[in-house]
Amino acid sequence: MEPWMVSEIERLTARDGTVPPPWIVAPDEHPYSAYWRMGGGESHIMVWGAWWASQDWDEAARITYFRQFPPQPRWLDWMLEAIWDLPLSEGDEDEEGLNRTQYFARAEALGFGSQQAYERDLNDPRP
C-alpha cells in the first residue's frame, strides 16, 4: 500500500472511525461520474479499496459495515461487488456470465433495496 494511502486511511479512521464508502464522501456524485475517475474521487476509491482489502472481513462483518452506511439505490451494485467479491460490472468481460439477480435479492432481503430501485435510480438523470 502506498504511503499516501496509509496516511489517508489513518486520517479518515481518526476522523470517522472507519473509511467511509464513496456515497458518504460525495453523496451527490453518480457512481459513473468522472469524479470517481480522477482527482479526489479517484483517490478515495483507491484508498477505500486498499483499506477494504486489508480488513479481511467475512460476509457478516461486510454487511455490518454497509448497515452503518446504507447506499443510495444507484450504489447497490457497487455494494454487491464489495460484499460478495463479484467481478466489476462496468466493462468487465466476465460480468456477462454472472447473473446478479440472486445478489440483488439477498441485498433486498437484508434491507438494502431492490434491483428495480437500483435500475430506476441508476437511470435517473439527476447527478
N, C-alpha and C positions, 0 to 999 in steps of 0.2 A: 504494500500500500504506500502510495506517495506521501511524503512528509506533510504536504499541504492538506491532504485528505485527513490525516491523523489530527492535525490542528483544528480543522473544521469540525470533525466528529467530537473532539473534546469541547469545542466552543458550544456546539449545539446541545450536547448532553449536559453541560453545565447549566445552560440556559433553560432547556426544555425537559431535561431528564431522559431524553432519547433523541434520535434523529427522526424528525417528522417526515411523513410522506409528502410527495410533491404538492398535492392539493391543499395541504395546510400552509405550505410556504408561499404558494401563488394560487389562491383559490379561484381567481378569475381567468386563469390560463387553461385553454383546452389541452387535452393530452397530446394532440398532434400539432400544437403550436410550435412555431420556430423558437419560441422562448426556451424550450427544453432541448434544443439542438445547438445552442450557442450561449456563451456568457454565463451568467449566474444560474440560469435554469439548468443548463447542461452540467455545470459544476455540481449542482445539488443532486442531480440524478446519479452522477458518478460517485459522489460521497455516499449517498443513500445506498447504492448498490454494493459498494465496498463494505459499508457498515453492516448491511443486511447479511451478506455472505459470511461475515465474521461472527454472527450471532449463533449459528449452528442450532437453530431452534427446531423443535418438532412442530407438527401441524397445529397442535393445540396452542402452543406459545405464539405462533404466527397469527392465528385467528385472534388471540387475546390482544396482540399489538394492534390489529386493524379495528378491533372493537373500540379502542381508545380514539381512533381516527377514522370513523366511518367515511368511506369515499362517496363523493357525488356519483350518481349512476354512470356518468361518462368515464369514470376511472375504474369501474368494476373489472374490466378485462385485465387491466394492469395489476389489480389486486389478485386476481385469479393466478396470474403468472407468478406472482411473488409467493403466495401461499402454497401452491401445488407444483412449483418449479416447471411450469409449462413453457414451451418454446415461445419466443416473442411472436406476437401476432402480426405486427406490421412488417411486411416484406420478408417474412421468414418462409423459406421454401417448404419446411416441414409442416407448417401450420395448416396447409390444405388437407393433410391427412388426419388432423386432430379435430374431433368434434368437441367443442367446448360446452355443448348444451348441458352435459352432466355436471360440469363445474359451476355453471351459472345456477343450476338447480340446487346444488349444495350451498352456494353462497346465499341464495334466496332463503333456503331453509334455516340458515344461520342468521337471517335478518338483515342482510346487506343489500337487498334489492334484486330485481328480476332482470333477465336478459332483455325483456321488452322495454323496461325502463332504461337500460343501458343503450339500446339501439335508438330509442326516441331521443334521449339526451345527447348522445354522440352526434346525431344529425341536426340538433338544434343549432340554428345559425348564430346564436349569441356566443360571445367569446367564452 
